[in-house]
Amino acid sequence: MLQALLDAITSAVKSDQVAKLLDAMGEKEVSVSELMNALGLAHRATFRKNYLVPALDEGWIERTQPDSPRSPTQRYRLTDKGRSWKMRRRN
């Protein structure tokens, strides 16, 4: 039981913006433009600072091309941690 509590605490999303980003993501790989449209955002720099970078740093999402972070074909997908969080949130 203590382990379950510890897992829940360490898996908590730290910001509302990251939670919104995870909620907007489906099971498919998506581009920055698709994510921004889904969230109704227009300013790319703010999106990156408040949504994308924290989600990447905390391990909720990952790049499809980790060796080319600036690639014009870069897309993002949920990690196992992100999928697990979404499943728990639905229940």
N, CA, C and O atoms as a GROMACS GRO file, in nm:
protein
  364
    1MET      N    1   0.082  -0.120   0.000
    1MET     CA    2   0.000   0.000   0.000
    1MET      C    3   0.087   0.126   0.000
    1MET      O    4   0.057   0.223  -0.069
    2LEU      N    5   0.193   0.123   0.077
    2LEU     CA    6   0.283   0.239   0.079
    2LEU      C    7   0.348   0.260  -0.056
    2LEU      O    8   0.369   0.374  -0.099
    3GLN      N    9   0.380   0.150  -0.124
    3GLN     CA   10   0.441   0.162  -0.257
    3GLN      C   11   0.343   0.227  -0.355
    3GLN      O   12   0.383   0.309  -0.438
    4ALA      N   13   0.216   0.190  -0.347
    4ALA     CA   14   0.114   0.249  -0.435
    4ALA      C   15   0.102   0.399  -0.409
    4ALA      O   16   0.090   0.477  -0.503
    5LEU      N   17   0.106   0.438  -0.284
    5LEU     CA   18   0.100   0.579  -0.248
    5LEU      C   19   0.223   0.653  -0.300
    5LEU      O   20   0.211   0.763  -0.355
    6LEU      N   21   0.339   0.595  -0.283
    6LEU     CA   22   0.462   0.655  -0.333
    6LEU      C   23   0.458   0.670  -0.485
    6LEU      O   24   0.496   0.774  -0.538
    7ASP      N   25   0.411   0.566  -0.555
    7ASP     CA   26   0.399   0.573  -0.701
    7ASP      C   27   0.304   0.685  -0.743
    7ASP      O   28   0.332   0.756  -0.839
    8ALA      N   29   0.193   0.701  -0.672
    8ALA     CA   30   0.096   0.806  -0.705
    8ALA      C   31   0.157   0.944  -0.685
    8ALA      O   32   0.136   1.034  -0.766
    9ILE      N   33   0.231   0.961  -0.578
    9ILE     CA   34   0.292   1.090  -0.550
    9ILE      C   35   0.399   1.123  -0.653
    9ILE      O   36   0.404   1.236  -0.701
   10THR      N   37   0.483   1.028  -0.689
   10THR     CA   38   0.591   1.055  -0.784
   10THR      C   39   0.540   1.065  -0.926
   10THR      O   40   0.609   1.121  -1.012
   11SER      N   41   0.422   1.013  -0.954
   11SER     CA   42   0.366   1.020  -1.089
   11SER      C   43   0.273   1.140  -1.108
   11SER      O   44   0.213   1.154  -1.215
   12ALA      N   45   0.260   1.223  -1.010
   12ALA     CA   46   0.168   1.337  -1.019
   12ALA      C   47   0.219   1.438  -1.120
   12ALA      O   48   0.338   1.469  -1.124
   13VAL      N   49   0.129   1.489  -1.201
   13VAL     CA   50   0.163   1.595  -1.296
   13VAL      C   51   0.182   1.723  -1.217
   13VAL      O   52   0.099   1.758  -1.134
   14LYS      N   53   0.291   1.793  -1.243
   14LYS     CA   54   0.326   1.910  -1.162
   14LYS      C   55   0.261   2.040  -1.204
   14LYS      O   56   0.262   2.137  -1.128
   15SER      N   57   0.204   2.045  -1.324
   15SER     CA   58   0.141   2.170  -1.365
   15SER      C   59   0.013   2.144  -1.442
   15SER      O   60  -0.004   2.038  -1.503
   16ASP      N   61  -0.077   2.241  -1.437
   16ASP     CA   62  -0.202   2.231  -1.512
   16ASP      C   63  -0.177   2.228  -1.662
   16ASP      O   64  -0.249   2.162  -1.736
   17GLN      N   65  -0.074   2.302  -1.706
   17GLN     CA   66  -0.045   2.306  -1.848
   17GLN      C   67  -0.004   2.168  -1.900
   17GLN      O   68  -0.047   2.126  -2.007
   18VAL      N   69   0.078   2.098  -1.825
   18VAL     CA   70   0.120   1.964  -1.866
   18VAL      C   71   0.000   1.870  -1.866
   18VAL      O   72  -0.014   1.788  -1.956
   19ALA      N   73  -0.086   1.881  -1.767
   19ALA     CA   74  -0.207   1.798  -1.762
   19ALA      C   75  -0.294   1.824  -1.885
   19ALA      O   76  -0.348   1.730  -1.944
   20LYS      N   77  -0.309   1.950  -1.924
   20LYS     CA   78  -0.389   1.984  -2.042
   20LYS      C   79  -0.325   1.926  -2.168
   20LYS      O   80  -0.395   1.876  -2.256
   21LEU      N   81  -0.193   1.932  -2.176
   21LEU     CA   82  -0.122   1.877  -2.291
   21LEU      C   83  -0.145   1.727  -2.300
   21LEU      O   84  -0.175   1.674  -2.407
   22LEU      N   85  -0.131   1.658  -2.188
   22LEU     CA   86  -0.151   1.512  -2.188
   22LEU      C   87  -0.294   1.476  -2.224
   22LEU      O   88  -0.318   1.380  -2.298
   23ASP      N   89  -0.390   1.553  -2.174
   23ASP     CA   90  -0.530   1.528  -2.208
   23ASP      C   91  -0.555   1.548  -2.358
   23ASP      O   92  -0.637   1.478  -2.416
   24ALA      N   93  -0.484   1.643  -2.419
   24ALA     CA   94  -0.503   1.672  -2.561
   24ALA      C   95  -0.439   1.567  -2.651
   24ALA      O   96  -0.475   1.554  -2.768
   25MET      N   97  -0.344   1.493  -2.597
   25MET     CA   98  -0.274   1.393  -2.678
   25MET      C   99  -0.354   1.264  -2.684
   25MET      O  100  -0.410   1.219  -2.584
   26GLY      N  101  -0.357   1.207  -2.800
   26GLY     CA  102  -0.420   1.078  -2.818
   26GLY      C  103  -0.313   0.970  -2.821
   26GLY      O  104  -0.203   0.989  -2.769
   27GLU      N  105  -0.345   0.859  -2.882
   27GLU     CA  106  -0.248   0.750  -2.893
   27GLU      C  107  -0.156   0.765  -3.014
   27GLU      O  108  -0.058   0.693  -3.026
   28LYS      N  109  -0.188   0.859  -3.103
   28LYS     CA  110  -0.106   0.879  -3.222
   28LYS      C  111   0.006   0.978  -3.196
   28LYS      O  112   0.003   1.054  -3.099
   29GLU      N  113   0.103   0.976  -3.284
   29GLU     CA  114   0.211   1.075  -3.279
   29GLU      C  115   0.158   1.206  -3.338
   29GLU      O  116   0.088   1.206  -3.439
   30VAL      N  117   0.193   1.318  -3.273
   30VAL     CA  118   0.140   1.448  -3.315
   30VAL      C  119   0.252   1.550  -3.325
   30VAL      O  120   0.354   1.540  -3.258
   31SER      N  121   0.229   1.650  -3.409
   31SER     CA  122   0.325   1.759  -3.427
   31SER      C  123   0.294   1.871  -3.327
   31SER      O  124   0.190   1.871  -3.262
   32VAL      N  125   0.387   1.965  -3.318
   32VAL     CA  126   0.366   2.082  -3.232
   32VAL      C  127   0.243   2.159  -3.278
   32VAL      O  128   0.162   2.201  -3.195
   33SER      N  129   0.228   2.178  -3.408
   33SER     CA  130   0.113   2.252  -3.460
   33SER      C  131  -0.018   2.185  -3.422
   33SER      O  132  -0.114   2.252  -3.384
   34GLU      N  133  -0.023   2.052  -3.433
   34GLU     CA  134  -0.145   1.980  -3.397
   34GLU      C  135  -0.176   1.995  -3.248
   34GLU      O  136  -0.292   2.012  -3.210
   35LEU      N  137  -0.074   1.989  -3.164
   35LEU     CA  138  -0.095   2.007  -3.020
   35LEU      C  139  -0.142   2.148  -2.988
   35LEU      O  140  -0.234   2.166  -2.909
   36MET      N  141  -0.080   2.247  -3.050
   36MET     CA  142  -0.119   2.385  -3.025
   36MET      C  143  -0.263   2.409  -3.070
   36MET      O  144  -0.339   2.476  -3.000
   37ASN      N  145  -0.302   2.355  -3.183
   37ASN     CA  146  -0.440   2.368  -3.230
   37ASN      C  147  -0.538   2.302  -3.133
   37ASN      O  148  -0.643   2.357  -3.102
   38ALA      N  149  -0.501   2.184  -3.085
   38ALA     CA  150  -0.588   2.111  -2.992
   38ALA      C  151  -0.609   2.188  -2.862
   38ALA      O  152  -0.714   2.179  -2.800
   39LEU      N  153  -0.507   2.263  -2.822
   39LEU     CA  154  -0.514   2.341  -2.698
   39LEU      C  155  -0.563   2.484  -2.721
   39LEU      O  156  -0.586   2.558  -2.625
   40GLY      N  157  -0.580   2.523  -2.846
   40GLY     CA  158  -0.626   2.658  -2.876
   40GLY      C  159  -0.519   2.764  -2.851
   40GLY      O  160  -0.551   2.876  -2.813
   41LEU      N  161  -0.394   2.728  -2.871
   41LEU     CA  162  -0.282   2.820  -2.846
   41LEU      C  163  -0.221   2.867  -2.977
   41LEU      O  164  -0.225   2.795  -3.077
   42ALA      N  165  -0.164   2.987  -2.976
   42ALA     CA  166  -0.106   3.043  -3.098
   42ALA      C  167   0.041   3.080  -3.084
   42ALA      O  168   0.113   3.085  -3.184
   43HIS      N  169   0.088   3.107  -2.964
   43HIS     CA  170   0.225   3.154  -2.944
   43HIS      C  171   0.317   3.036  -2.916
   43HIS      O  172   0.314   2.977  -2.807
   44ARG      N  173   0.399   3.001  -3.015
   44ARG     CA  174   0.483   2.881  -3.008
   44ARG      C  175   0.582   2.886  -2.891
   44ARG      O  176   0.602   2.785  -2.823
   45ALA      N  177   0.645   2.999  -2.867
   45ALA     CA  178   0.745   3.008  -2.760
   45ALA      C  179   0.684   2.981  -2.624
   45ALA      O  180   0.742   2.909  -2.542
   46THR      N  181   0.568   3.037  -2.598
   46THR     CA  182   0.500   3.013  -2.470
   46THR      C  183   0.456   2.868  -2.459
   46THR      O  184   0.467   2.807  -2.352
   47PHE      N  185   0.407   2.812  -2.568
   47PHE     CA  186   0.369   2.670  -2.568
   47PHE      C  187   0.488   2.583  -2.532
   47PHE      O  188   0.478   2.493  -2.448
   48ARG      N  189   0.601   2.609  -2.596
   48ARG     CA  190   0.721   2.529  -2.569
   48ARG      C  191   0.764   2.542  -2.422
   48ARG      O  192   0.793   2.442  -2.357
   49LYS      N  193   0.767   2.665  -2.371
   49LYS     CA  194   0.815   2.690  -2.234
   49LYS      C  195   0.721   2.631  -2.128
   49LYS      O  196   0.768   2.570  -2.032
   50ASN      N  197   0.591   2.649  -2.144
   50ASN     CA  198   0.495   2.612  -2.040
   50ASN      C  199   0.435   2.472  -2.054
   50ASN      O  200   0.388   2.415  -1.956
   51TYR      N  201   0.436   2.418  -2.174
   51TYR     CA  202   0.371   2.290  -2.198
   51TYR      C  203   0.469   2.181  -2.242
   51TYR      O  204   0.484   2.079  -2.174
   52LEU      N  205   0.534   2.204  -2.355
   52LEU     CA  206   0.614   2.100  -2.418
   52LEU      C  207   0.739   2.062  -2.339
   52LEU      O  208   0.760   1.944  -2.308
   53VAL      N  209   0.821   2.159  -2.306
   53VAL     CA  210   0.947   2.130  -2.237
   53VAL      C  211   0.924   2.066  -2.100
   53VAL      O  212   0.991   1.968  -2.068
   54PRO      N  213   0.831   2.117  -2.017
   54PRO     CA  214   0.807   2.048  -1.889
   54PRO      C  215   0.759   1.903  -1.908
   54PRO      O  216   0.799   1.814  -1.832
   55ALA      N  217   0.673   1.879  -2.007
   55ALA     CA  218   0.623   1.743  -2.031
   55ALA      C  219   0.737   1.651  -2.075
   55ALA      O  220   0.742   1.534  -2.035
   56LEU      N  221   0.827   1.703  -2.157
   56LEU     CA  222   0.943   1.624  -2.200
   56LEU      C  223   1.037   1.599  -2.082
   56LEU      O  224   1.081   1.486  -2.060
   57ASP      N  225   1.068   1.704  -2.007
   57ASP     CA  226   1.162   1.693  -1.894
   57ASP      C  227   1.112   1.597  -1.786
   57ASP      O  228   1.191   1.527  -1.723
   58GLU      N  229   0.981   1.593  -1.765
   58GLU     CA  230   0.924   1.508  -1.661
   58GLU      C  231   0.895   1.366  -1.712
   58GLU      O  232   0.851   1.281  -1.636
   59GLY      N  233   0.919   1.342  -1.841
   59GLY     CA  234   0.903   1.209  -1.895
   59GLY      C  235   0.761   1.168  -1.930
   59GLY      O  236   0.732   1.049  -1.941
   60TRP      N  237   0.671   1.264  -1.948
   60TRP     CA  238   0.532   1.233  -1.983
   60TRP      C  239   0.517   1.206  -2.132
   60TRP      O  240   0.435   1.125  -2.173
   61ILE      N  241   0.597   1.276  -2.213
   61ILE     CA  242   0.595   1.257  -2.358
   61ILE      C  243   0.739   1.240  -2.406
   61ILE      O  244   0.834   1.266  -2.332
   62GLU      N  245   0.753   1.195  -2.531
   62GLU     CA  246   0.885   1.179  -2.589
   62GLU      C  247   0.882   1.219  -2.736
   62GLU      O  248   0.776   1.221  -2.800
   63ARG      N  249   0.999   1.251  -2.788
   63ARG     CA  250   1.014   1.284  -2.929
   63ARG      C  251   1.021   1.155  -3.010
   63ARG      O  252   1.073   1.054  -2.963
   64THR      N  253   0.969   1.160  -3.131
   64THR     CA  254   0.982   1.045  -3.220
   64THR      C  255   1.121   1.039  -3.282
   64THR      O  256   1.166   0.933  -3.325
   65GLN      N  257   1.189   1.153  -3.286
   65GLN     CA  258   1.325   1.162  -3.338
   65GLN      C  259   1.415   1.226  -3.232
   65GLN      O  260   1.452   1.342  -3.245
   66PRO      N  261   1.451   1.152  -3.128
   66PRO     CA  262   1.526   1.212  -3.018
   66PRO      C  263   1.662   1.269  -3.058
   66PRO      O  264   1.713   1.360  -2.992
   67ASP      N  265   1.722   1.217  -3.164
   67ASP     CA  266   1.852   1.266  -3.207
   67ASP      C  267   1.842   1.392  -3.292
   67ASP      O  268   1.944   1.455  -3.322
   68SER      N  269   1.721   1.429  -3.332
   68SER     CA  270   1.699   1.548  -3.416
   68SER      C  271   1.586   1.633  -3.359
   68SER      O  272   1.480   1.642  -3.420
   69PRO      N  273   1.608   1.696  -3.242
   69PRO     CA  274   1.498   1.769  -3.178
   69PRO      C  275   1.441   1.885  -3.259
   69PRO      O  276   1.327   1.925  -3.236
   70ARG      N  277   1.517   1.940  -3.353
   70ARG     CA  278   1.470   2.053  -3.433
   70ARG      C  279   1.421   2.012  -3.572
   70ARG      O  280   1.396   2.098  -3.657
   71SER      N  281   1.407   1.885  -3.594
   71SER     CA  282   1.364   1.836  -3.725
   71SER      C  283   1.224   1.889  -3.759
   71SER      O  284   1.137   1.890  -3.672
   72PRO      N  285   1.203   1.932  -3.883
   72PRO     CA  286   1.069   1.979  -3.921
   72PRO      C  287   0.964   1.867  -3.922
   72PRO      O  288   0.844   1.894  -3.923
   73THR      N  289   1.010   1.743  -3.920
   73THR     CA  290   0.916   1.631  -3.917
   73THR      C  291   0.904   1.571  -3.776
   73THR      O  292   0.849   1.462  -3.759
   74GLN      N  293   0.956   1.644  -3.675
   74GLN     CA  294   0.949   1.596  -3.537
   74GLN      C  295   0.805   1.582  -3.491
   74GLN      O  296   0.722   1.669  -3.518
   75ARG      N  297   0.776   1.473  -3.423
   75ARG     CA  298   0.644   1.449  -3.367
   75ARG      C  299   0.664   1.402  -3.223
   75ARG      O  300   0.774   1.368  -3.182
   76TYR      N  301   0.555   1.400  -3.149
   76TYR     CA  302   0.560   1.365  -3.007
   76TYR      C  303   0.455   1.259  -2.977
   76TYR      O  304   0.351   1.251  -3.042
   77ARG      N  305   0.485   1.176  -2.878
   77ARG     CA  306   0.393   1.071  -2.835
   77ARG      C  307   0.402   1.054  -2.684
   77ARG      O  308   0.500   1.093  -2.622
   78LEU      N  309   0.298   0.996  -2.628
   78LEU     CA  310   0.296   0.969  -2.485
   78LEU      C  311   0.396   0.859  -2.452
   78LEU      O  312   0.415   0.766  -2.530
   79THR      N  313   0.459   0.870  -2.338
   79THR     CA  314   0.543   0.762  -2.286
   79THR      C  315   0.452   0.666  -2.210
   79THR      O  316   0.333   0.692  -2.194
   80ASP      N  317   0.508   0.556  -2.163
   80ASP     CA  318   0.430   0.464  -2.080
   80ASP      C  319   0.378   0.536  -1.956
   80ASP      O  320   0.266   0.513  -1.912
   81LYS      N  321   0.461   0.623  -1.900
   81LYS     CA  322   0.422   0.702  -1.784
   81LYS      C  323   0.302   0.791  -1.817
   81LYS      O  324   0.208   0.801  -1.738
   82GLY      N  325   0.305   0.856  -1.932
   82GLY     CA  326   0.195   0.943  -1.974
   82GLY      C  327   0.067   0.865  -2.000
   82GLY      O  328  -0.041   0.910  -1.962
   83ARG      N  329   0.079   0.749  -2.066
   83ARG     CA  330  -0.040   0.664  -2.091
   83ARG      C  331  -0.099   0.615  -1.960
   83ARG      O  332  -0.221   0.612  -1.944
   84SER      N  333  -0.013   0.576  -1.868
   84SER     CA  334  -0.058   0.529  -1.738
   84SER      C  335  -0.134   0.639  -1.663
   84SER      O  336  -0.239   0.614  -1.603
   85TRP      N  337  -0.081   0.761  -1.667
   85TRP     CA  338  -0.147   0.874  -1.600
   85TRP      C  339  -0.285   0.898  -1.660
   85TRP      O  340  -0.382   0.921  -1.588
   86LYS      N  341  -0.293   0.894  -1.794
   86LYS     CA  342  -0.422   0.917  -1.859
   86LYS      C  343  -0.523   0.809  -1.822
   86LYS      O  344  -0.641   0.838  -1.802
   87MET      N  345  -0.479   0.685  -1.814
   87MET     CA  346  -0.569   0.576  -1.777
   87MET      C  347  -0.620   0.593  -1.635
   87MET      O  348  -0.739   0.574  -1.610
   88ARG      N  349  -0.533   0.629  -1.542
   88ARG     CA  350  -0.576   0.651  -1.403
   88ARG      C  351  -0.670   0.769  -1.393
   88ARG      O  352  -0.763   0.768  -1.312
   89ARG      N  353  -0.647   0.870  -1.474
   89ARG     CA  354  -0.730   0.991  -1.470
   89ARG      C  355  -0.872   0.962  -1.520
   89ARG      O  356  -0.968   1.022  -1.472
   90ARG      N  357  -0.884   0.872  -1.616
   90ARG     CA  358  -1.015   0.834  -1.670
   90ARG      C  359  -1.101   0.762  -1.566
   90ARG      O  360  -1.223   0.773  -1.565
   91ASN      N  361  -1.033   0.687  -1.481
   91ASN     CA  362  -1.107   0.606  -1.380
   91ASN      C  363  -1.145   0.685  -1.259
   91ASN      O  364  -1.207   0.631  -1.167
   0.00000   0.00000   0.00000
